[in-house]
Amino acid sequence: MGSYLAAQHARRSGDTTAAANYFLDAIAADPDNVLLLQQGFSYAVADGRYSDAKRIAERLADTDMNYSLPELFLVLHQIKDGHYGKALDKLQRVPDAGLNRLLKPLVQAWVLVGMKKTDDALMVLEPLRETPAFMPFLLNHRAFLLDYADDPRAAAMYADVAAADRYGSLRAVIGHAGLLTRQGKKDEALAVIAAASKRFPQAASIKLAAARAAAGELGGKVINSPADGIAEAFYSGASALAQESAAGLAAFHLRLALYLKPDFAEARLLLANLFEQEEQHEAALAIYRTVPDDSDVADQARLREVWVLNALNRTEEALQAVEVLLQRGPDEVEVVAALADLLRQENRHDEAIAQYTRAIELSGDAPWSLYYARAIAFDQAKRWGQAEADLKMALQISPEEAEVLNYLGYSWVDRGINLKEAEDMIKRAVLARPDNGYIVDSLGWVLYKLRRYGEAVEHLERAVLLRPEDPTINDHLGDAYWRVNRRIEARFQWSHALSLKPTDEQAAALREKLEHGLNVAAKPRPTKD
């Protein structure tokens, strides 16, 4: 019972490794408990403990239960060993329900390709056409499996993927360009990548593919075995699940992809991203570090390591990691910007400003975010004129960016200038980000400064609900309560704000308010989002 309770606590805490350990301990103590076996299987897979998962899956296969994942895992095990006939037999036991409506045909098709039954594989995929959400999988995998089989129809299938613009994938683009390169059609390969570059201008994999195609080095296949093809299916499915905020299920499917294809760097990168989003930073760091330096996504993984180290408060290590990246690519804009961000966090404002300026110069056509970041550094360095100019430049590039509208509007409110224009800006920011407590607070505060105290209370109360832990927002609400003669509630908010670890300056002002109210209290300068 103790291991089971510990496993449930670890599960709720998001600690996958601990949950797997405790579930396996609980199974050892109660080996016939089907519920424990099911949960233990899920967490064994989620933690990449495939031998444990296989052992549990074999036991679950002998039970009468409505749980298809262990059976599917055993199918994958047969495929991994090249036993395609056995895999097909076991696949028949996997029910056609839920996500299996997508995965089962994809797995079956790749098994048939492994058995040299390409036309049968294409027929198995056709029912996916009936579900619009499955069309990207149909188009991409139809091209992949024909390419793998050296079927002359592959080029036409890749062209179908490119023509169905909203269904295209980066991996299919690279596969198509690779096929054209092998056929000696280098110019056509470059044209395919150029078209993709317009659709995905920030995609690192497309930039790498373009460089390789230009050098004549893009002749490999994306898929090199049926197991690779199925791993690609699980990876694509996990990518879709991640976009739907189903992080746990996405991570499970990524682990299945890695079971079939351990060197699948893109799957490792996405898995680490998911752990990072779930604030499992140690787990994320460990996985990022398994992405090999010679993979297409190595630079992305190394840069994410920097931010995970920063999240773990290992700032010196993060700075050292950035320096290593700069030695490899001194003109990489993202790396220079990362160094600037770290320096700004360390209050090394002048150094940060210099690096942001370098990133802007290297960018040529710099994005709004670099001007916004440099503006914050200028503001923190007490160089408001330059900060204001950068904020305006950021809005010139992207006029409706909520963060910039809020920062500039709030800064004007803080300085008691341009209040009507600030109100208009902040209202636009609230429309874009209605559930952002800091931005809602800004609207309340500008209304307070305009002496529209009743309206200010309404928005500040909502801001406190959205960000109850923020001392500044609670302080603002206290001020607004005081102005509408809700004095007891005002003192409560100030007292609460004092308990939320405000700055020393804010704390002194709060104590003054608690003693004297707003009649003689000093006004603290509020922080910005």
N, C-alpha and C positions, 0 to 999 in steps of 0.2 A: 504493500500500500504506500510506503514511504517513497519508493522510486516512482510510482505512478503519479503521486501528488507533485513530486519534484519535476517530473516530465511535463505535467500540465502547467506548472508555474513557468518553466522554461519556454514552453510553447507560447504562453500569453506574453512573455517578455520578448519574444522574437529571437530567442537564442537557439538556433537550429541544432548546433553541435551538442549542446547540453541536453536538449530534448531527445535527440537520437540516443545519446548515452543512457539517459534515464529510462527511456522506453525499452531499450535492449536489456537493461538490468531487470525491469519489471517482467519482461517476457521470460527471462531465465528463471524467475521465481514462480511464474504462472504460465507455462508454455502452451497451454490449451485454450487460453483466453483469446477468442477471435477478435474482440475489440482491440486488445493490446497488440495483436499481430498486425491488424490493419494500420493502426497508428504508427507502430514501430516500422512497418514497411515504408510508409510515406516519409517518415523522418530519416530513415536509412538512405533512401534515394536522395532526399533533399540535401543530405550532408555528404553525398558522394560515396557512401559506404556500400558499394555494389555487391560485394560478396555476402554481406549481412542481408541486403535486400533480396538477393536471389534465394538464400536459405529460407527467409520468411515467405517469399512468394510461392515457393514449392509447397510449403505447409498450407498456405491459404488456398492453393489450387485444389486441395483435397477436401476443403470445407464447402458447405452449402451456403454461399453468401452472394449477395448482389454487389460485388466490388470487382470491377474489371481491370484495374490498374496492375495488380500482380500478374494476371494472365497476360496482359500486354507486355509486361516486362520480360516474362519468360519467352514470348515471341521474339522480342528483341535479342535475347540471349542466343536463340537459335540462329538468328540472322547474323549476329556478330561472329558466330562460329562457322558461317557458311552453309548451314543446314536448311536450305530453302524449303524443301518439301515438308520437313517437320514444322517449320515456321508457318506455312500455309495451313497445315492441319490445326495447329494451336490457335491460329488467327480466327478460325471459324467459331471458336468458343467465346471470343470477345464480342459482347453485345453491340448492336448498332444504335447506340444512344449517346446523347450529349455530344461531347467533343469527338467521340469515336466516329461519329458520322463523317468527320473530316479525316481523322488520322487513320482509320482502318483502310479506306480505299488507297490512301497514299502509301501506307506500309505494304499493302497487297501489290500495288503496281510496281514498287521497287523490287519486291521479291520476284515477281514475274519477269522483270528485266534481268535479274540475276539468273533466272532459268532460261534466258534467251527467248522469252515470249513477249516481244516488244508490242506487237499489235494487241495482244490480250491486255497488256498493261494500260495501253491507251483507252481501251474499252472500259476498264475498271474505273478510270478517272472521270469518264463522261458524266455520271450522275452528279458530280460536284457542281455541274453547271446549273442545276436546279436551285441552288442556294446562292444568291448574289454575293454574300460574304465569303464564299469559298472560291469564287472565280480567280482571284490572284494565285491561289494554290494550284488550281487546275492549269492555268496558263504557264506559270513558272515551271512546275514540275513536268509538264508535258515536254517543254523545251529541254529541261535538264536531262530527263531520262533518254531522249533521243540523241542528245549530244553525247552522253555517256556510252550509248550503244553504237556510236559512229554511224547513225542513221542519216541519210542525206536529207531527210525532212527537217532536221534540227534547225537549220538556218531560217526556214519559213516559220517555224514555231517561235523562235526568238523574235522574229519580225512582228508576229502577232502580239507578243508581250509589249514590244515598243509601241505598237499602234494603239493598244488599250492603255492610254496614258495613265489613268488613275490606278491601274493595276500593276504597273511596272515596278520592279525591285532593283536595287543596286546590284545584287548578286547576279540577277539575270543579265544586266548590262555587261558585267564583267565576263560572264559566260559567253555572251554573244560576241563580244570583242575578241575573246580568246579563240573562238571557233573561226572567225574571219581571219585572224592572224595565222592560224594553222593552215588555212586555205590559201595563204599568200595574198590576202586582200587587206593589206596594211592601211591603205587610205580609207577603206570602208570601216575598218575597226576604229580608226581615229575619228571618223564622222559619228559613229555610234556613241563614242565616249564624249565627244563635243556636245552632242544633243543632250546627253545625260547631265553634263556639267551645267547646262542652263537650267535644268529642272532641279538639280541638287548641288547648288554652287558651293556649299560648305562641306560636302561629303569628302572626308579624307580618303576613303577607298577609291573614289572616282579620280581624285587628283593623282594618287599613286598609279592607278590603271593608265591614266593618260601618259604619265612619264614612261611607264613600261612599254606601252604601245608604241610611243615615239622611238624607243630604243629597240623595238622589235623583240621584246622580252615577255610578251603577254600571250604565250601560246599554250598555257596549261588549261586544264579543265577545272571547273568549280567542283564537280562531282567525280570522284574516282572509284567509287564502289557503290553497290546498293546500300550498304550501311551508311555511307556518306549521304546518299540521297534521303534516307529516312531521317538522319540527323538534321539535314537541312529542313525537312518538314517540321520537326519538333522545334527547331530554332525559329522558323517563320511563325509558327503558332505561338511560341513564347513571346515573340516581339509584339504580336497582336494583343495577347493577354496583358502584357506590360502596359500597353497604351490604354487598356481598359481598367487600369489600376488593380489588376488581379495578380499582385506581385508573387504571392505564395505559389499559385498554380503555374505561373510563368517560370519561376525558379525550378519547380519540379520537372517541367518539360525540358528546360535547359540541361538539367542533370541527365535526363534520358538521352539528349543529343550528345552530351559528352561521354556517356557510357559507350555509345556507338562510335564516336569519333573524338578520342581524348585530346587530339591536337587542334580542336576546333577553336581557334583564337577568338573569333567573333562571338561565339557562345560564351566563352569565359569572360569576355569584356561585358556583355550584357548581364551575365549572372552577378558579376561584381557590382555593376551599376545598381541592380536590384537590392543587393545587400546594403549598399551605401544609402539608398533611398529609405531603407528600413532602419537606418542608423546602426547597423551591425558593422561598425567600421573595421574592427579587427578582421572579421571574416572577409570583408571587401578587399582589404589590403592584401591579405594572403592570396586571394584569387587574382587580383591585378598582377601580383608578382609572378604568377605562373604563366602570364602571357609572354611568349618568347620575343626576344628583341628583333628577330628577323620576320615577324608577322606583319601583315598589313595594318593591324590596329595597335602595334607596339607603342607608337607615340601617344595615342589616346590613352592607353593604359598607364604609361609612365606619368602623364600629366594628371590623370585622376588620382594616382598614388599621392601626388603632392597635396591634393585637397583632402584626401583621407587623413594623411599625416597631420594636416592643419586642424582637422576636426578632432583629432586625438590629442590636440595641444602639444604636438611634437613639432613646434614651429621651426626650430633649428634644422631638424632633419628635412622638413619641407623646403626650406631655403636651399639646403645643400642639394636636394633632388632637382630643384629648378636650375641651379648652376650647372649640374651635369647635363641637363637638357639643352641649356644654352651653349655648352661646349659642342654638342652634336649639331645644333642648328641655331646659330646666333641670331638669325633673322626671322625666326618663327614668331609670328605676331602673337599667337595664343600663349606661347611660353613667356615672352617679354611682358605681356599683360598679366600673366599669373605672378611673375616676380613683382610687378607693380602693386598688385592686390595684396600680396604678403607684406610688402614694405609698408603699405598704408595701414594694414592691421597692426603693425608694430609701431605705429606713430612715427615712422621715418618718412615724413610727408614730402620733403624736398626730393629725396631719392625716388619716392614713388612717382612724383610728378615728372621727373626726368624720364623714368621708364615708360609711363603712359605716353609722354610726348614721342618717345622713340617708337612705340607701338603704332601710334597714329601716323607717323611718318612712313613706317614700313608698310602700313595698310594701303596707302595711296588713297583709296576711297573708303575712309574709315567709317565703321558703323557707329550709330548713336551711342552704343554702350560704352565705347572707349571715352568719348567726350563726357558722358555722365560720370564714369568712374574718376576721371581726372578732375571734374568739377568738385566731387566730394573731397578729394585730396587737397585741392586749392582751398576749399571752405575750411577744412580742418587745420590748414596752415595759416588761417586768418587772412587769406587773400581773396576776399569776397568778389571783387570786381572781375577777376579772372574766372572764378567759379561761376558767376552769373553769365559770363560770356559763353562758357562751355555748355551750360545748361540750355541756353538759347540755341546754341548750335545743335545740340542733341535734338531739340524740338523741331528745328528746321529740317533735320534729316528724317525724323519720325514724329510727326506732330501730336500723336495721340498716345504716347508712351506714358502709362499711368505713373510709374515711379518718378519720371522726370517732371511731369506736371505737378505731382505732389511735392517733390523736393523744392522746386523753384517757388511754387505757391506758398508752401509752409515757410520757406526762408524769408519771403517778403512779409508774411504775417509776423514772423518772429522779430522782424526789424521795423514793423509798423508802417510799411510802405506798400503802395499798389494794392490795397486791400480788396477793392472790387475786382480787379483783374485776377488777384490771387483766388478769390472766391470762385470765379468762373473756371479757372484752371483746375481747382481741387474738385469742383463738381463734376468735371469731365473725368477726372481720375476715379472718383467714386462710381460713376456709371460703368467704367471699365473694370473696376475691382471692388464691387460692392461689399465683399466679405473680408476686405483687408482692414484690420482694426486700426492700423497706423494712419491710413488714408482717411478713414471715417473720422478719426480723431482730428485730423487736419481740418476737415470741414467744420466740425464742432468748434475748433479753436478760432478759425477765421470769423465765424459767426459771433463768437464771444468778443473778439476784438472789435467787431462792428456793433457791439452792444445789443445784439439780438439774442439776449440771454435765454429766453424760452426755447428758441430754435436750437441754440447751442446745447442745452441740456438734452434735448431729444437725441441728437447725434452722438454726444459724448457718452450717454448711457449705453447706446448700442456699441460704441467703440470699446467700452469696458467689458461688455459681454463677449466681444470678439477677442480682446486681449486683456484678460483679467489680471495677468501677472505684471503688467507694465506700470511702473511707478508714475511716469509722466502723464499717462492717460488718466489714471486715478486722480492725480493732482489737478488736472484740468477740470475733471468733473466736479471736484470739490469746489474749485473757484466758481464754476457756473452755478452750483447749488447755492453758494453764498449770495450771488447776485440776484437770485430769485427768492431770497429769504428762506431757504431751506437750510438753516444754520446747523442743526444737529447732523443732518446728512452730510453737510460740507465737512464738518470736523471728522466724521467717520471716514470719509474718503481720504482726507489728508493723513489721518492716522494709519489707514490701510496702506497708503502710498509709502509712508515711512517704514513700513514693515517689509517692503518689496525691494530692499537694497538699492535705494537711490544713490546718486553721486553725493559727495560730501556737500557740494554747493546746494543741491536740491534738498538734502536733509536739513540743512540749516534753515532754508526758507520755509520748509514744511513745519518745523518746530515753531518758527515765528508766527506762522498762520494759526497754528493750534493755540498759541497763547493769546494772540491779538486779533485774529481774523484778518480780513483783507484791508482793514483801515490803515494799518501802518506796516503790514508785512512786505518784505522784499519779494519781488517776482523772480523766480528762478527761470533761467533760460532753458526752454524745453529742448529735448533732443529730437533728431529727425529720423525718419525711416531710411 
